[in-house]
Amino acid sequence: MKKHNFYAGPSILSEYTIKNTAEAIKDFAGTGLSILEVSHRSKEFTAVMDEAQALVKELLEVPEGYSVLFLGGGASMQFCMVPFNLLKKKAAYTDTGTWAANAIKEAKLFGEVDVVASSKDKNYTYIPKNFTVPEDADYFHFTSNNTIFGTEVRFDPDVNVPLVADMSSDIFSRPVDVSKYDVIYAGAQKNLAPAGVTIVIVKDSALGNVDRAIPTMLDYRTHIKKGSMFNTPPVLPIYSALQTLKYYKELGGVKEMERRDLAKAELLYSAIDSSKMFVGTVEPEDRSIMNVCFVMKPEYVELEKEFIDFASTKGIVGIKGHRSVGGFRASLYNALPIESVKVLVEAMNEFEKKH
Ligand SMILES: *Cc1c(COP(=O)(O)O)cnc(C)c1O
């Protein structure tokens, strides 16, 4: 049976990415070797790295003066690398979910952290607005898409200090004005590649301004200087990332991805809003188009498990909500076809009729 993959991460990848990765596992670039066993310094892999960096720059229109890095350690490593490299005295953060809170915790190891707004009071079901970022903050950090709670900031905020964003779960789902940012980072396992690589886009001039000593591996300048080849990079995930980037370009780039993502989200949210059984958990204006969180209304709540089982008979996988929200979460990343969303909506309608 065809599966409809709604996992939040690691998550669905395009058939193009999986097919090309599978082929390269057998024979990489005509070398007669598997991508699993080639040197990262071979000319064939160096070409992969160069092309992947160039395509990130092209798709996101990264301006001059920025570097694109492919690093290990996950997005969680960036929670400490950002303040290690950028925090002189004070940084401003918004607390919009589990990942944002983790980033705040790490930043506090390096200086003063001004949490300018939080939505924790309502279990992170909205994006706080009307806050001010102090002008003397070294940067303002926010999580553009809160993967667990299903809220999203789909624009580049206007503040008086440089921006830093964790875009792990919505990068490549819209055009971004990179020139507003000092750092953008994203773990690849949500919208790009298998787990193991993190994309970092960093403004070169933002570096070298802190007094503290930075361990070599945690210093962005190390990786910029060596083109993400200071140590062995995650070769396979980078190869897969390149396939996905090529695929995005072929489809028409991030504007086209956004058009598709909006259509998918609209379809699912309108089904939720017109349902007598299901209800969304997030303030409508702050809803994520990547991760759709919903629950059953109180009078039906004991049917949640049964719905997950029912959905699985239709090939629907990965819709169980994170334990801190409960209910359901359908992740609609770029690679998910709208047909899968239609199958989910039909399953919801059918289940509702049955009860
Ligand atoms: C998944 C996720 C993370 C954590 O990524 P790791 O690669 O597991 O460290 C951080 N931030 C956001 C927004 C995420 O979705």
The ligand as a MOL file (V3000), in Angstrom:
LIG
                    3D

  0  0  0     0  0            999 V3000
M  V30 BEGIN CTAB
M  V30 COUNTS 15 15 0 0 0
M  V30 BEGIN ATOM
M  V30 1 C 14.0910 19.2940 15.0950 0
M  V30 2 C 14.3920 20.6740 15.5190 0
M  V30 3 C 15.5410 20.9900 16.2710 0
M  V30 4 C 16.5100 19.9470 16.7660 0
M  V30 5 O 17.2640 19.4490 15.7300 0
M  V30 6 P 18.4340 18.4000 15.9920 0
M  V30 7 O 19.0490 18.2950 14.6430 0
M  V30 8 O 17.7990 17.1460 16.4750 0
M  V30 9 O 19.3590 18.9680 16.9900 0
M  V30 10 C 15.7720 22.3150 16.5740 0
M  V30 11 N 14.9270 23.2780 16.1920 0
M  V30 12 C 13.8090 23.0160 15.4860 0
M  V30 13 C 12.9010 24.1280 15.0870 0
M  V30 14 C 13.5110 21.7010 15.1300 0
M  V30 15 O 12.4070 21.4350 14.4320 0
M  V30 END ATOM
M  V30 BEGIN BOND
M  V30 1 1 1 2
M  V30 2 1 2 3
M  V30 3 2 2 14
M  V30 4 1 3 4
M  V30 5 2 3 10
M  V30 6 1 4 5
M  V30 7 1 5 6
M  V30 8 2 6 7
M  V30 9 1 6 8
M  V30 10 1 6 9
M  V30 11 1 10 11
M  V30 12 2 11 12
M  V30 13 1 12 13
M  V30 14 1 12 14
M  V30 15 1 14 15
M  V30 END BOND
M  V30 END CTAB
M  END
